[in-house]
């Protein structure tokens, strides 16, 4: 059984978020995660503006699951090893634009917008527990006719990857987890609240950049063409976002983590900010996960794929290939 951590402050954040975002909505046919059909159209337009500068040929499509229509971006050659990427919370598959080109020559990359987050996926029913992430992943894989994959996740997506490998290890070859927000250790809830609540309540470019600068070591952060497009998308998405019921993040027990047998690469920036003690998280991973390799990425914060895209992607390629 999973050990659930009762972080009451997490509920404070989501209650505030839901109250704010439940007002001024319509009852038309729209995704449950957005306030209006017009708002969803704005999000789609902004999303597509980022895809226009995607650095390699890609396909954008929807895959049906019981949890909803899952939007995925795929790129690379279909006969290359498949790699599924799970993005961070409060974001979407667009964040992989910073390493899309580097991964294209090594993998057939599948990057879903997690159902319920600020991407284009259209929810039918919400995720209730972290176990739902694994069931969603299994349906996604089956409906894309893929038997076995490599997976990688960053931040919240790192926790999703850990949940998946615990539930369906037979479907995974290797796994990369980058600064996972939960699963091995729990992120600092008060730090997250301080930096993210202004974005959730009053989203604008300045507040989004302030949040991203907390996560990144680059100054100014996200100050290039790709970064500007991502910032603009996040502003548009959060202006129109209507938060669904939150999934309670968990930390797995030592016994659960010891069940993991597949090869794992854990990457973390040397300027990581989301943990109270990054060294403690790394030590626990090494003590409990049998087949794990840990890599500290220099001159990087939580935003690994933005701060050090070349090094991060090279480590992923070297480990999985």
C-alpha positions in Angstrom: 0.0 0.0 0.0 1.1 3.6 -0.7 1.7 5.9 2.2 -0.2 9.1 1.8 1.2 12.3 3.2 -1.3 14.7 4.6 0.0 18.0 3.7 -2.9 20.2 4.7 -1.4 23.3 3.2 -1.5 21.7 -0.2 -5.3 21.7 0.1 -5.3 25.4 1.1 -3.5 26.2 -2.2 -5.9 24.2 -4.3 -9.0 25.4 -2.5 -8.0 29.0 -3.2 -7.2 28.1 -6.8 -10.5 26.3 -7.3 -12.6 29.1 -5.7 -11.0 31.7 -8.0 -11.3 29.6 -11.1 -14.8 28.4 -10.6 -16.3 31.9 -11.3 -17.4 33.4 -14.6 -17.6 30.1 -16.5 -20.0 29.0 -19.2 -21.9 25.7 -19.6 -21.0 25.1 -23.2 -19.1 22.1 -24.5 -15.6 22.8 -23.2 -12.8 20.9 -21.4 -13.4 20.7 -17.7 -10.1 22.3 -17.2 -11.0 25.6 -18.9 -13.5 28.3 -18.0 -15.1 28.7 -21.4 -15.0 27.5 -25.0 -13.6 30.8 -26.0 -10.8 30.5 -23.4 -10.0 27.0 -24.6 -9.7 28.4 -28.2 -7.3 31.0 -26.9 -5.2 28.3 -25.3 -5.2 26.3 -28.5 -4.1 29.2 -30.5 -1.3 30.0 -28.1 -0.2 26.3 -28.0 -0.1 26.2 -31.8 2.1 29.3 -31.9 4.7 27.4 -29.9 4.4 24.4 -32.2 5.2 26.7 -35.1 8.7 27.1 -33.8 9.1 23.4 -32.9 12.7 22.7 -33.9 12.0 19.3 -35.6 9.1 17.7 -37.6 6.4 16.6 -35.3 2.8 15.2 -35.2 0.1 16.6 -32.9 -2.8 14.3 -32.2 -5.3 13.1 -29.6 -5.4 9.6 -28.2 -8.6 8.3 -26.5 -8.5 7.1 -22.9 -11.1 6.5 -20.2 -9.7 9.7 -18.5 -10.2 11.8 -21.6 -8.8 12.7 -25.0 -5.1 12.9 -24.4 -3.2 15.3 -26.6 0.3 14.1 -27.5 3.2 15.6 -29.5 5.4 13.0 -31.2 8.6 13.4 -33.1 11.6 11.3 -34.2 11.6 8.1 -36.3 9.0 5.5 -35.4 11.5 2.7 -35.7 13.7 4.3 -33.0 13.3 3.3 -29.3 10.2 4.9 -27.9 10.6 7.4 -25.1 7.5 8.8 -23.2 8.1 12.2 -21.5 6.0 13.4 -18.5 6.1 17.2 -18.0 6.1 19.1 -14.8 3.0 20.3 -13.0 1.4 23.5 -14.1 2.8 23.0 -17.5 2.4 20.8 -20.6 4.3 18.9 -23.3 5.5 22.2 -24.9 8.2 22.5 -22.2 10.2 19.8 -24.0 10.9 22.3 -26.8 14.2 23.0 -25.1 15.5 19.4 -25.7 13.3 18.2 -28.6 16.0 18.6 -31.2 18.6 16.7 -29.2 16.3 13.8 -28.6 15.0 13.6 -32.2 17.9 11.5 -33.6 17.8 8.9 -30.9 14.2 8.2 -30.0 10.6 8.1 -31.2 9.4 10.7 -28.6 5.9 10.7 -27.2 5.1 13.7 -25.1 1.5 13.8 -23.7 -0.2 16.7 -22.1 -1.2 15.2 -18.7 -4.9 15.1 -18.4 -6.1 17.8 -16.0 -3.1 20.1 -16.4 -2.8 23.2 -18.6 -2.3 21.5 -22.0 -4.8 20.6 -24.7 -6.0 17.2 -23.3 -9.7 17.1 -22.7 -10.7 15.3 -19.4 -13.7 13.0 -19.1 -13.0 12.0 -15.5 -10.5 13.4 -13.1 -7.5 11.6 -11.6 -8.4 10.8 -8.0 -5.2 9.1 -6.8 -1.7 8.8 -8.2 -2.6 5.2 -9.2 -4.8 6.8 -11.9 -1.7 8.1 -13.6 -0.5 4.5 -14.1 -3.9 3.4 -15.5 -3.9 6.4 -17.9 -0.4 5.6 -19.1 -1.4 1.9 -19.7 -4.4 3.0 -21.8 -2.2 5.5 -23.7 0.3 2.9 -24.5 -2.2 0.3 -25.6 -4.2 2.7 -27.7 -1.0 3.7 -29.5 -0.1 0.0 -30.1 3.2 0.3 -28.2 4.2 -2.7 -26.1 7.2 -1.4 -24.1 8.9 2.0 -23.7 11.5 4.1 -21.9 10.0 6.8 -19.8 11.3 10.1 -18.4 9.7 12.6 -16.1 10.6 16.0 -14.6 9.3 17.4 -11.3 5.6 16.3 -11.0 6.2 14.1 -14.0 9.0 12.4 -12.1 6.5 11.3 -9.5 4.2 10.1 -12.3 7.1 8.0 -13.8 7.8 6.4 -10.4 4.1 5.5 -9.9 4.0 3.9 -13.4 7.1 1.8 -12.9 5.8 0.5 -9.6 2.4 -0.5 -11.2 3.5 -1.7 -14.6 7.3 -2.5 -14.6 6.8 -5.0 -17.4 6.0 -2.1 -19.8 9.2 -0.1 -19.0 12.8 -0.6 -20.3 14.6 2.2 -18.5 13.5 5.3 -16.7 14.9 8.8 -16.2 13.6 10.9 -13.3 14.6 14.6 -13.1 14.2 16.3 -9.7 10.9 14.4 -8.9 8.5 16.5 -6.9 7.1 13.5 -5.0 7.6 9.7 -4.7 11.1 9.7 -3.1 10.8 12.9 -1.2 8.2 15.7 -1.0 8.6 19.2 -2.5 8.6 22.2 -0.1 4.9 23.2 -0.1 5.3 26.7 1.5 8.0 27.6 -1.1 5.7 26.5 -3.9 2.8 28.5 -2.5 4.9 31.6 -2.1 6.1 31.5 -5.7 3.2 30.0 -7.6 0.0 31.4 -5.9 0.4 34.9 -7.5 0.6 33.2 -10.9 -2.5 31.1 -10.2 -4.6 34.1 -8.9 -3.4 37.0 -11.1 -1.5 35.5 -14.1 0.7 37.8 -16.1 4.0 37.7 -17.8 5.9 39.3 -14.9 4.5 36.8 -12.3 5.2 33.8 -14.6 8.7 34.9 -15.1 9.2 35.4 -11.4 8.2 31.8 -10.8 10.4 30.5 -13.6 13.4 32.5 -12.3 12.9 30.9 -8.9 13.2 27.5 -10.7 16.0 28.5 -13.0 19.6 29.7 -12.5 19.7 31.7 -15.8 19.2 35.5 -15.6 17.1 36.8 -17.1 15.1 33.5 -17.3 13.3 32.4 -20.5 14.5 35.5 -22.3 14.8 34.0 -25.8 12.3 33.1 -28.6 11.4 29.7 -27.2 11.3 31.0 -23.6 9.1 34.0 -24.6 6.6 31.7 -26.4 6.4 29.4 -23.3 5.8 32.3 -21.0 3.1 33.7 -23.3 1.5 30.3 -23.4 1.5 29.9 -19.6 -0.1 33.3 -19.1 -2.9 32.5 -21.6 -3.4 29.0 -20.1 -3.6 30.2 -16.5 -5.9 33.0 -17.3 -8.4 30.5 -18.7 -7.6 27.5 -16.5 -10.2 26.0 -14.1 -8.4 23.7 -11.7 -9.9 20.2 -11.3 -9.8 18.2 -8.1 -6.2 17.9 -7.1 -4.3 14.6 -6.8 -2.7 14.1 -3.4 1.1 13.6 -3.9 2.7 10.7 -2.0 6.0 9.4 -0.9 6.5 5.7 -1.5 7.7 3.5 1.4 11.2 1.9 1.4 9.6 -1.4 0.7 7.9 -0.1 -2.4 11.0 1.6 -3.8 13.0 -1.6 -3.3 10.5 -3.3 -5.7 11.9 -1.3 -8.5 14.3 -3.4 -10.6 14.7 -1.6 -13.9 17.7 0.8 -14.5 17.0 4.3 -13.4 18.8 7.6 -13.9 18.1 10.3 -11.3 19.2 13.8 -12.3 19.1 16.9 -10.1 20.6 20.4 -10.5 23.3 21.5 -8.1 21.1 24.6 -7.4 17.8 22.7 -6.8 15.2 24.6 -4.8 12.2 22.4 -4.3 13.6 20.2 -1.6 14.3 21.0 2.0 17.5 18.9 1.7 18.4 17.7 -1.8 21.2 15.4 -0.4 18.7 13.6 1.7 16.5 12.9 -1.3 19.5 11.5 -3.2 20.6 9.4 -0.3 17.2 7.9 0.1 17.1 7.1 -3.6 20.4 5.3 -3.4 19.5 3.4 -0.2 16.2 2.1 -1.5 16.4 1.7 -5.3 18.7 -1.1 -6.3 19.6 -0.2 -9.9 19.9 3.6 -9.8 22.5 6.0 -11.0 22.5 9.6 -9.7 23.9 12.5 -11.7 24.3 16.1 -10.4 23.9 18.6 -13.2 26.2 21.6 -12.5 24.9 25.2 -13.0 21.3 24.1 -13.0 18.3 24.6 -10.8 14.9 22.8 -11.0 14.5 23.8 -14.6 17.1 21.3 -15.8 16.0 21.1 -19.5 16.1 24.9 -19.7 19.2 25.6 -17.7 21.4 22.8 -19.2 19.6 21.4 -22.2 22.6 19.9 -23.9 24.0 18.1 -20.9 20.6 16.9 -19.7 19.6 15.5 -23.1 23.1 13.9 -23.5 22.7 12.1 -20.2 19.3 10.8 -21.2 20.5 9.6 -24.5 23.7 8.0 -23.0 21.7 6.2 -20.3 18.9 4.8 -22.4 20.8 4.0 -25.5 
